Amino acid sequence: MPLRFRPYPGFTIAVAIMTAILIGLGVWQVERLHWKLNLIATMDRKMHAAPVAVDGGAGAPFAWVPEHDYARVSLSGRFDNAKETYVFTTGPGGSPVYHVLTPFMTDAGHVYLVDRGMVPMEKRDPATRAEGQIEGETHVTGIWRTPDEPGLFTPSPDLVHHVWYARDLKAIAAADRIALAAPVVIEADATINPGGWPKGGQTVVDLPNNHLSYAITWFGLAAGLIGVYLAYHASKGRLTWT
């Protein structure tokens, strides 16, 4: 039974353009999916690689470049506990916590901010966790992170109590009168501190990956549009089997 098809020219051109756009959007989302999967795999690989010495063998600081974000690093030196800063946020289960950020001077004389981990509200005062106030030479391993800038609605810091609501490194460094070697935070790993606080290992990788569902949506819309196009012509008697 032969197929007879007499398409409407203008309608056909419009549907062809719209279908091409929808398929193009679907292909783009597939490409984004592969990009996101590769990005997640790269971040995971860097975070579980052998740590890189921040000061290097020759004393040169670890370069601040986007490619080094999420790298696992190590550094030796001393904490400046007198200049602790507390960043208010939420912990597991949505409970309010503080992250303790402490300047760390390496043996080569470079200063970095180390996010030592979180403490509950009642442990913000360092006197309540005196064992964890490490003095003297120590070694830190953590994740090299470039934190997000504070947002438009980020509350102003409480400078009296050294409480901030974002890891605003430039402002924190200015308030504490320290010169950072790089605008990064080194998020300490889960090595247990004396007394158990702060609790490190708080690095979170949260990259939404909805590209597959988006691709299916675009391809589905393209298929639906083609179905509507064919059904319309069939209803007008322009697509028949005779």
Beta strands, then each sheet from edge to edge (+ up, - down):
strand 1: 3-5
strand 2: 52-53
strand 3: 72-79
strand 4: 85-90
strand 5: 96-106
strand 6: 111-120
strand 7: 138-145
strand 8: 163-164
strand 9: 185-188
strand 10: 239-241
sheet 1: 1+ 10-
sheet 2: 2+ 3+ 5- 4+ 8+
sheet 3: 2+ 3+ 7- 9+ 6+
end
